[in-house]
């Protein structure tokens, strides 16, 4: 069955409300339906789950999903139930009577997708029951979620995952489909080997998340710095990751004292307390959670707009996975990493503590520590790097990053979505000389003191401890006396991150020269330090990677009204709000402003079941809101109302008033026309679209520059159809919907749109 077959597309629309698959989803689904082993590596938010969910409903038997966390199972099953999908989960929270009923639905063929933990799956009783289903031809596939857990080179190795290979002997011929969001080439090879996949379809998606803006910032005053970030995401969800339980509690308390409602979450809390925090966050009663890495798995709250790391993460994989919890709906989100020189030492101590408490054999413990330290080293290099953050992450996972618009005239030099490419950093003048002086001072004090003391000596401190030790007589004493203390601290931190300095793990954090330090002292290796480009102590706000669809003030207000309605509906249904509709769906709804359920069906993310369940309720809210503000409805955007035929014109745009037409004939800008008419810019853009279709002007250069015009036409020729969302996606969100609509309307009047593209 082809990935674009009518059955697949109909199923996609019925349960998920989508009309097309994302890249690689088609290949993964085709492999599953063909009964081939497969490994799919796709970043968080890329749509991995659909790749085992959709085939399950099209195959005659059962698909068993191996999932590591109960929260993950519950979240996915609740969402599938809301869409009318036949899925269930069996775990330690399932009541005996419910478990019996679920097994009955599986046996009868009513349930097509069953979630279980690896521990439960591998029990003798469960395997015996599953074997009976298999003997009757009722077991179609195993889907292994979070497959990186099987690899010792992964960031979340779980020994029980290693036993999954035993299923090969018990269920010969049943295909394995493995899924993960974070896997380097080495981890991918380990997954294939451990699961005995000799002829698997291996698919690796693009690891880049273009809607995320990354920043790495030296930690000075964490509470104050965190607040400066949170201010930019008012009333939106934020997760702040900390190293220790104590850190989560103190930071949550400090933020609460500053007027923010924040709660801690860590493994040391009682199960009831953890559940309360998690549920409040899911139900949007709580927006800020300060957590250890235990928080976030299986939580798909769609308005997480900010992920903060209060300290460096343990691995790049953890960083990728945790930051991936922001912007899962594709809307712009921000990720900020605060780091200090103590972070590496703290992680090393925790690693050694874990090793000392392990009951594994000494060789395995030593190997585990080597792997963990190697992974930590990658994080240090990422922090110290002066290259684009998006490019650095892509390279770590074995990919070459291509910046938006790369290869086109006038394309940006970098990603436009990280501190490096946004000009948030500048090179420190005289970096090489500074590095040599710091390294020389560390050597002169006998490699026996910490960073704070070395800085005192370099700045010429006359403190008692410096004078008593005679370090005021050293050749390096006072060499950097005019250098601000914070700048010097950042330079020392970057030398540590680069690996030219190391800290002792004896509890004193003394600085020592690494093997590479000699090359710097001899000018055989160059060092470049970077610091914030602004002299202000405030953490500067930065533009996010792409616009969130370009909602104007009216659209934003409607979006907030729909979010409030979603919370009320979710409360009635006793499900998380994001399972009703995602933020991306509500934003598109606010842009389209549907006047009826037929128009609502065209909004991405609204399938047939959800349309019946929630359609009228949400349309009533849109009609009420637009009626109160006098807004035009059915303005298009991504909706394909009838699933055939061209996109209709706005209801009130069949005839443009002469006074309005005169403004456009003068070439008045949309912003100026909106001010003169007292209307929202989006409404004026609708008027302009209608005028273009009526007046058929030779040019629309007063509103659309030539490069943008040609870019839209090129995207249209490649994509075709009358839906704007795929074109907006193709242009990486750089061109507002209104401009796309005006361009296509004008191109139609000039006969510039080819029939083959329109029918593609």
SEDRENPA-315286 format. One record per residue (C-alpha): residue in one letter; y negated, x negated, z negated. Coordinates in steps of 0.2 Angstrom, whole numbers, plus 5000, padded with zeros to 4 digits. Last residue first. Example, Ala and Ser with C-alpha at 12.3 -4.5 7.8 and 13.67 -1.06 7.14 Angstrom:
<sites>
S500549324964A502249384961
</sites>
This chain:
<sites>
X490550045042X489650195050X487850145047X488349965052X489150015068X487650135072X486449995071X484850005061X483249955070X482850115078X481050105073X481150265062X482750205055X481950035050X480550125042X481750225031X482750075027X481249975021X480550115011X482250135002X482449954999X480649944992X481050094980X482650014974X481749864968X482249694977X482849544966X484349644959X485549514966X485149554984X487049604986X486949714971X485349804977X486249834994X487849904985X486650014975X485750084990X487050204997X486850255015X488250155023X488249975029X488649825019X488349675031X487049755042X486249835026X486049665018X485249585033X484049735034X483549705016X483349525018X482249555034X481049665024X481049555009X480549405020X479249505030X478349575015X478549755010X477049865005X475649825017X476949755029X477549935032X477349915051X477350025067X477050185056X478350325059X477150455052X478450575045X479850455040X478550335033X477650475024X479250525015X479550345009X477750335004X477850494994X479450424985X478550264981X477150374974X478450454962X479050284957X477250224954X477050364941X475650484946X473750494942X473350504960X472150354960X473150254948X474750284958X473850244974X473350074967X475050024961X475850084977X474649974987X473350054999X473650025017X472250145023X473550255031X474450265015X472950325006X472650455020X474450515018X474050565000X472550665004X473450745019X474850805008X476550735012X477850865019X479750865015X479450755000X479650884986X481650884987X481750694989X482650655006X484450675008X485650515009X486650525025X488250615028X489850615017X490350594999X489350754996X488050674985X488150484989X487150434974X486550254973X484750274974X484250454979X482750544973X483650704968X482150754957X480250734958X479450724941X478250864934X478350784916X479150934907X480150984922X480850814924X481450814906X482250984906X483050954923X483750784917X484350864900X485251004910X486050874921X486750794906X487550944898X488151014915X489150854919X489950814903X491750874904X491850924922X491050774928X491950664915X493650724923X493050704941X492350524939X490650474934X490450284933X489350264949X488250414951X488750514966X489550654955X487850684948X487250754964X488550894964X488250924946X486450984949X484650924949X485050734949X483650614943X484250474954X483350334943X483850414926X485650434932X485650254937X485050204920X486350314912X487750244922X487250064918X487050114900X488850164900X489450344899X490550434887X491550284882X489850194878X489550324865X491050284854X492250434852X492250574839X491950704853X490450784844X489750614839X489950554857X488950704863X487550674851X487550484855X487550524874X486050644871X485050504863X485550384877X484950514890X483250534881X483150344882X483450334900X482250474903X480850374895X481350224905X481250324921X479550384916X478950214912X479650134928X481450084930X481649924940X483549924941X483849814926X482849674934X483849514936X484049354927X482949394912X481149334910X480849214896X480049244879X479549084870X480249034853X478649014843X478248844837X477048824851X476948654860X477848734875X479048634887X480348634873X481148454872X482248344883X482848174881X483448064896X484647914893X485047774906X486547664905X486547474909X484947454900X485747334887X485447444872X486047594883X487647504888X487947454870X487847634864X489347694874X490747634862X489947744848X488647684836X488747754818X487747884808X488247934791X488648114788X489048084769X490548204768X491848074774X491748144792X490648004799X489348054812X489447984830X488047914841X488147894859X489148054861X487948144871X487748284857X487448144844X486148064855X485448234858X485248264839X484348094837X483148144850X482848314842X482548234825X481248124834X480348274841X480348354824X479648204815X478148184827X478148004835X476747894828X477847794817X479147764830X479347574828X478947594809X480447484803X481447434818X481247244814X481847274797X480647224782X480347404777X482147414775X482047314759X483247424750X482047464736X480647504749X481647634759X482347714743X480547724735X479747804750X478547704761X479147794777X478847694793X479347824806X480847724811X481447704793X481147884789X482147934804X483647824799X483547914782X483648094789X485048044802X486247984788X486547804782X487847664783X487747604800X487147444793X485347484792X485047374807X486347464818X485647634815X483947554819X484547484835X485247654841X483547744837X482547604845X483647604861X483547794862X481647794861X481547654874X482547754886X481647924883X479947854886X479148024890X480248164884X480848264898X480248454899X481148604894X480848794896X480548764915X481548914919X482948814927X483248714911X483048864899X484248974909X484149114921X483149064937X484848994943X484148834951X482948774965X482448954970X482749004988X481148984999X482248975015X484049025012X485448915007X485448964989X484849144987X485549164970X486148984964X487848934970X488948864956X490448754960X492048804951X493248714940X493048814924X491848674916X490948664933X490448854932X489848834914X488748684919X488048774934X487548924924X486748804911X485748714925X485748524922X484948434907X486548424897X486448394878X487148564874X488548564887X489048384882X489248444864X490248594869X491448484879X491648374864X492248524854X493648544867X494148364864X494148384846X495248544846X496448454858X496648304847X496848414831X498248514839X499148354845X499048284827X499748444820X501148454833X501648274828X501548314809X502748464811X501948634808X501648704791X499748704793X498648704778X498148524781X497748554800X496648704795X495648594783X495548464797X494848584809X493648654797X492948484792X492748444811X491848604814X490648564800X490348384806X489948454823X488748584817X487748464806X486748394820X485948564824X486148704836X485448874840X486248954856X485349094864X486149224876X485049354884X485449514894X485049594910X486149744916X487949714923X488849834911X489549694901X487849634897X488249544881X490049524876X490149384889X489149274877X490649284865X491949244879X490949104887X490549024870X492349034864X492948954880X491648824879X492448774862X491948784843X490348864845X488648784841X487748864827X486749024824X487449084841X486449234847X487149374859X485749494865X485749644876X487349734869X486949904877X488649934884X489749934868X491349864874X492149814858X493949754862X493649584854X491949584846X492049514829X493349384823X492249244829X491249254813X489949384812X488149434809X488049614816X486449694823X486249874830X487049984817X487250174819X487650144837X489350224836X490250054840X489149964827X489450094813X491350084818X491349894816X490449894800X491450024792X493149944799X492649784791X492249864774X493949964774X494849804779X494149714764X492949574769X493549394770X493949404788X492049424793X490749544797X488949544790X487749684792X485949694799X484649824798X483049724802X481549734790X481349554785X482449584770X483749644781X483649484792X483849374776X485349474770X486249474787X485849284788X486549254770X488149354773X488549284790X488249104784X489449134769X490849184781X490649024791X490248964808X489049104813X488949224828X487449344830X487849504839X486449614846X486349794851X484749864857X483349954847X482149814851X482749674862X481349554863X481049564844X482749504842X482349334849X480949294838X481949364823X483249234826X482049094826X481349154809X483049164802X483649004809X482148894804X482348734814X483848744825X483648654842X483748784856X484948814870X484548954881X485649064893X485049214903X486449334908X486449444923X487049314934X488749304925X489649154933X491449134932X491749194949X493549254950X495149164950X496749244958X498449174957X499849274966X501349204958X502849114966X503549014951X502949114936X503949054922X502849134909X502548964900X502348874917X501049004924X500049004908X500048814907X499448794924X498048914921X497548824905X497448664914X496348744928X495148814914X495448984908X494249114900X494349294905X496149324905X497549424914X499349404917X500449514928X502349494925X503549574937X505149654931X506649574941X507649524925X507149624910X508049534895X508049354902X506249364908X505649454892X506049284883X504549214892X503449324879X503949204865X502549094868X501349234864X501949234846X501249054845X499449114847X498248994855X496449054855X495448914863X496748874877X497548704878X499048764867X499248904880X499949074877X498349144870X497549114887X498449274893X497149394885X498049534892X499849524898X500349664910X502249694910X502949794925X503949944932X505050004918X505950174922X507450114932X508650204920X509150034914X507349994911X507150144899X508650094889X508049914888X506349974881X507250064867X508249904863X506649794865X505749904852X507249894840X507449714841X505649674838X504749574852X503649714858X503049734840X502449554838X501749544856X500649694852X500849854862X499949964874X500850084885X500350144902X501150284913X501450414899X502150574906X503750484912X504850584901X505350434891X503550384889X503050554883X504550554870X504050384864X502250444861X502950594851X503950484840X502550364837X501450504832X502750564819X502850384813X500950364811X500250234822X499150104813X500449964815X500449984834X500950094848X499650134861X499550274874X499050304892X499050454904X497250444911X496150604908X494450504908X494250524890X496050474887X495650314896X494150274885X495150314869X496650204876X495450054880X494550054863X496150084853X497049944861X495649814859X495449874841X497349844838X497149664844X498349554854X498749664869X500349664879X500249804891X501849894896X501849974913X503050124915X503850204930X503350284947X501950174952X500250254956X499650274938X500150104933X499250024948X497550084942X497750024924X498349844928X496849794939X495649914930X495849804914X495149654924X493449734928X492249594928X491449624911X492149474904X492549344917X494049354929X495649254929X497049354937X498849284937X500149374947X501949414948X502349514963X502849694963X501949744979X500849874969X500349734957X499949614971X498949744979X498049784963X497549604960X497049584978X495849734978X495149684961X494749514968X492949564973X492549734965X493349894971X492450044980X492050224977X491950224958X492050374946X493350294935X494750424934X494650524950X493650404960X494750254958X496250374960X495550434977X495150254982X496950194978X497850344986X496650335002X497150155004X495850015002X497049904992X498349925005X500050005000
</sites>
